[in-house]
Amino acid sequence: MTVQPDTTTQGGIVLTDAAASKVKSLLEQEGQADLRLRVAVQPGGCSGLRYQLFFDDRQLEGDIVRDFSGVDVVADRMSAPYLSGATIDFVDSIEQQGFTIDNPNATNSCACGDSFH
């Protein structure tokens, strides 16, 4: 199993400070030190592809791992090209609460914001 750390400043996923803080808080609630935030792209949604964010303790061959203030973010080798340059943020306002993904690779997205093409 090969896990490749992605230390480049361009090309990988970016996790904002607000998102990293929220992920840390959620990981503390889980109480498992070996969990990491996995970001994946799966077929589905009304635009063809959808994002999945979940905690995972697996290490898959070809995983790309980046550290953001002590939070490991992992993408599998199939999802990584779709996520190159994407920024994950956490928004907590009157109008919206949750994680958002700003992806320069998405040419179209749906109104719900959960899927893209």
KOLMARNU-705246 format. One record per atom (N, C-alpha, C): residue in three letters; x, y, z. Coordinates in steps of 0.001 Angstrom, whole numbers, padded with zeros to 6 digits, always signed. Atoms other than C-alpha are relative to their C-alpha. Layout:
REM KOLMARNU-705246
AlaXYZ;...
END
This chain:
REM KOLMARNU-705246
Met+000834-001177+000000;Met+000000+000000+000000;Met+000880+001242+000000;Thr-000798-001208+000099;Thr+001476+003327-001045;Thr-000886+001203+000284;Val+000698-001237-000302;Val+000265+006548+000533;Val+000963+001119-000323;Gln-000877-001065+000447;Gln+001692+009597-001148;Gln-000424+001323+000627;Pro+000344-001305-000524;Pro+001783+012825+000835;Pro+000073+001050-001097;Asp+000023-001080+000990;Asp+000854+015804-001310;Asp+000421+001271+000717;Thr-000523-001174-000689;Thr+003000+018688-000177;Thr+000028+001223-000890;Thr-000009-001142+000903;Thr+002444+020961-003146;Thr-001016+001035+000449;Thr+000950-001045-000344;Thr+000737+024280-002675;Thr-001052+000160-001079;Gln+000973-000060+001075;Gln-001008+024010-006028;Gln-000411-001420-000357;Gly+000415+001278+000528;Gly-003054+021163-007381;Gly-000783-000872+000941;Gly+000709+000855-000932;Gly-004300+019468-004223;Gly-001243+000669+000542;Ile+001158-000533-000715;Ile-007314+019982-002029;Ile+000494+001014+001026;Val-000310-000996-001025;Val-007281+023036+000233;Val-001113-000031+001040;Leu+000942-000042-001109;Leu-008967+022964+003643;Leu+000219+001324+000724;Thr-000148-001293-000665;Thr-009635+026417+005100;Thr+000165-000206+001504;Asp-000151+000072-001455;Asp-008873+027189+008742;Asp-001331-000292+000681;Ala+001325+000233-000592;Ala-012609+027269+009512;Ala-000416-001456-000162;Ala+000354+001401+000244;Ala-013112+023844+007943;Ala+000875-000918+000854;Ala-000900+000821-000815;Ala-010046+022398+009699;Ala-000431+000013+001459;Ser+000463-000121-001381;Ser-011339+023687+013034;Ser-001260-000830+000237;Lys+001239+000778-000129;Lys-014776+022127+012462;Lys+000296-001496-000073;Val-000355+001419+000110;Val-013251+018804+011371;Val+000653-000476+001296;Lys-000631+000360-001279;Lys-011061+018773+014518;Lys-001047-000204+001077;Ser+001069+000096-000993;Ser-014137+019376+016650;Ser-000813-001284-000189;Leu+000769+001214+000282;Leu-016054+016561+014949;Leu+000814-001255+000308;Leu-000857+001145-000307;Leu-013087+014190+015272;Leu+000111-000226+001503;Glu-000041+000123-001457;Glu-012868+014935+019001;Glu-001273-000654+000516;Gln+001267+000612-000395;Gln-016553+013999+019312;Gln-000012-001494-000322;Glu-000065+001410+000391;Glu-015858+010708+017495;Glu+000868-000803+000970;Gly-000858+000654-000978;Gly-013112+009896+019982;Gly+000930-001056-000566;Gln-000920+000946+000619;Gln-010991+007931+017499;Gln+001144+000779-000629;Ala-001162-000762+000450;Ala-007487+009230+016887;Ala+000455-000373-001411;Asp-000504+000455+001298;Asp-006936+007247+013673;Asp-000882+000404-001180;Leu+000896-000416+001084;Leu-009737+008866+011632;Leu+000566+001193-000748;Arg-000395-001114+000855;Arg-009041+011201+008725;Arg-001208+000402-000838;Leu+001074-000459+000870;Leu-011314+013272+006502;Leu+000289-000481-001414;Arg-000143+000480+001372;Arg-011762+011461+003205;Arg-000961+000790-000880;Val+000789-000720+000990;Val-012999+013475+000226;Val+000017-000847-001260;Ala+000088+000857+001175;Ala-014257+011443-002704;Ala-001003+000574-000985;Val+000943-000349+001055;Val-016040+011966-005984;Val-000605-001311-000481;Gln+000721+001211+000389;Gln-018700+009394-006860;Gln-000995+000338-001103;Pro+001064-000237+000983;Pro-021073+009004-009808;Pro-001328+000208+000721;Gly+001321-000226-000585;Gly-024528+010344-009021;Gly-000363+001464+000028;Gly+000485-001367-000060;Gly-026505+013457-008331;Gly-000593+000417-001327;Cys+000681-000448+001218;Cys-028393+015466-010897;Cys+000973+000543-001049;Ser-000970-000508+000978;Ser-025189+016776-012553;Ser+001031-001030-000424;Gly-000893+001062+000452;Gly-023344+013468-012922;Gly+000990-000492+001034;Leu-000955+000370-001040;Leu-020842+013496-010036;Leu-000408+000679+001301;Arg+000310-000625-001289;Arg-021239+014155-006333;Arg+001169-000193+000955;Tyr-001054+000046-001004;Tyr-018925+014835-003430;Tyr-000436-000874+001161;Gln+000231+000698-001252;Gln-018619+012611-000402;Gln+001097+000427+000963;Leu-000920-000329-001085;Leu-017008+013779+002830;Leu-000339-000926+001149;Phe+000262+000887-001124;Phe-016621+011224+005593;Phe+001304-000314+000714;Phe-001168+000393-000767;Phe-014275+010066+008321;Phe+000340-001442-000342;Asp-000443+001312+000451;Asp-012200+007057+007390;Asp+001315-000352+000693;Asp-001259+000442-000588;Asp-009466+005003+009009;Asp+000810-000854-000976;Arg-000685+000829+000993;Arg-008479+003133+005836;Arg+001113+000769-000707;Gln-001026-000537+000881;Gln-005364+003689+003767;Gln-000056-000822-001270;Leu+000115+000676+001278;Leu-005883+002825+000125;Leu+001230+000278-000847;Glu-001146-000194+000877;Glu-003158+002352-002436;Glu-000244+001211-000901;Gly+000107-001191+000826;Gly-002537+005638-004226;Gly-000656+001186+000676;Asp+000594-001127-000720;Asp-004190+007813-001556;Asp+000942+001195+000003;Ile-000745-001243-000129;Ile-003083+011422-001549;Ile-000423+000618+001322;Val+000269-000486-001354;Val-002813+012795+001988;Val+000635+001372+000172;Arg-000529-001331-000337;Arg-002435+016432+003021;Arg-000378+000320+001426;Asp+000233-000396-001384;Asp-002171+017839+006517;Asp-000341+001481+000049;Phe+000424-001394-000201;Phe-004009+021029+007472;Phe-000188+000221+001492;Ser+000068-000310-001431;Ser-003303+022197+011014;Ser-000332-001233+000839;Gly+000222+001227-000756;Gly-003231+018618+012277;Gly-001157-000850-000479;Val+001100+000770+000580;Val-006159+017416+010162;Val+000485-000604-001312;Asp-000365+000661+001246;Asp-005328+014816+007528;Asp-001206-000066-000921;Val+001029+000070+001036;Val-007375+015126+004340;Val+000508-000977-001055;Val-000393+001078+000894;Val-007313+012096+002060;Val-000911-000018-001219;Ala+000766+000205+001237;Ala-008389+011658-001557;Ala+000573-001227-000690;Asp-000485+001168+000734;Asp-008208+008421-003506;Asp+000492+000442-001372;Arg-000636-000380+001265;Arg-006322+008382-006785;Arg-000993+000249-001124;Met+001009-000234+001032;Met-009523+008285-008873;Met-000689+001354+000194;Ser+000670-001265-000294;Ser-011053+011316-007128;Ser+000925+001198-000115;Ala-000964-001106-000066;Ala-007891+013416-006932;Ala-000026+000936-001204;Pro+000021-000941+001136;Pro-007986+014792-010518;Pro-001231+000909+000001;Tyr+001219-000812-000057;Tyr-011567+016009-009999;Tyr+000067+001045+001109;Leu-000075-000873-001170;Leu-010580+017695-006724;Leu+001198+000933-000013;Ser-001193-000821+000069;Ser-007374+019375-007843;Ser-000357+001483+000034;Gly+000266-001428-000148;Gly-007507+022983-006656;Gly-001286+000325+000736;Ala+001267-000239-000708;Ala-010810+022530-004788;Ala+000267+000484+001421;Thr-000099-000532-001357;Thr-011271+024473-001552;Thr-001215-000426+000802;Ile+001075+000408-000910;Ile-013294+023007+001303;Ile-000042+001005+001130;Asp+000189-000999-001042;Asp-014706+025560+003711;Asp-001156-000444+000889;Phe+001151+000226-000861;Phe-017114+025493+006635;Phe-000673+001341+000225;Val+000776-001229-000120;Val-019854+028116+006671;Val-000994-000171+001148;Asp+000961+000023-001102;Asp-021889+028910+009773;Asp-000644+001382+000088;Ser+000701-001282+000031;Ser-024343+031726+009104;Ser-001496-000246+000153;Ile+001454+000113-000097;Ile-028057+032422+009370;Ile-000557-000728-001216;Glu+000514+000564+001240;Glu-028543+031377+005756;Glu+000479-001418-000278;Gln-000570+001288+000357;Gln-026318+028300+005639;Gln+000933-000491+001098;Gln-000970+000601-000894;Gln-024407+025891+007850;Gln+000457-001316-000606;Gly-000539+001247+000510;Gly-022118+023154+006647;Gly+001249+000216-000826;Phe-001187-000043+000833;Phe-019171+022303+004478;Phe-000372+000384-001422;Thr+000189-000382+001396;Thr-018906+023883+001046;Thr+001280-000357-000760;Ile-001151+000310+000842;Ile-016635+022919-001833;Ile-000031+000916-001206;Asp-000174-000866+001166;Asp-015436+025491-004340;Asp+000997-000709-000907;Asn-000814+000832+000863;Asn-014122+023431-007233;Asn+000146+000651-001377;Pro-000205-000627+001313;Pro-012552+025117-010278;Pro-000182-000984-001165;Asn+000174+001013+001040;Asn-012938+021831-012211;Asn-001461-000219-000361;Ala+001428+000212+000240;Ala-016739+021876-011983;Ala-000484+000970-001067;Thr+000509-000849+001074;Thr-018196+023154-015246;Thr-001472+000306+000182;Asn+001417-000188-000310;Asn-021812+022745-014130;Asn-000249-000545+001408;Ser+000415+000571-001278;Ser-023441+022200-010751;Ser-001494+000156+000128;Cys+001452-000059-000178;Cys-026952+021672-009508;Cys-000346+001027+001063;Ala+000459-001019-000946;Ala-029013+024005-007368;Ala+000290-000408+001446;Cys-000237+000443-001384;Cys-028500+021857-004258;Cys+001470+000109+000386;Gly-001431-000143-000276;Gly-024704+022211-004591;Gly+000706-001297+000349;Asp-000602+001279-000364;Asp-024102+018513-003946;Asp+000579-000762-001172;Ser-000540+000723+001146;Ser-023319+017431-007481;Ser+000540+000984-001023;Phe-000650-000854+001001;Phe-021274+018750-010381;Phe+000360-000814-001218;His-000462+000644+001236;His-020004+017991-013844;His+001244+000721-000456;
END
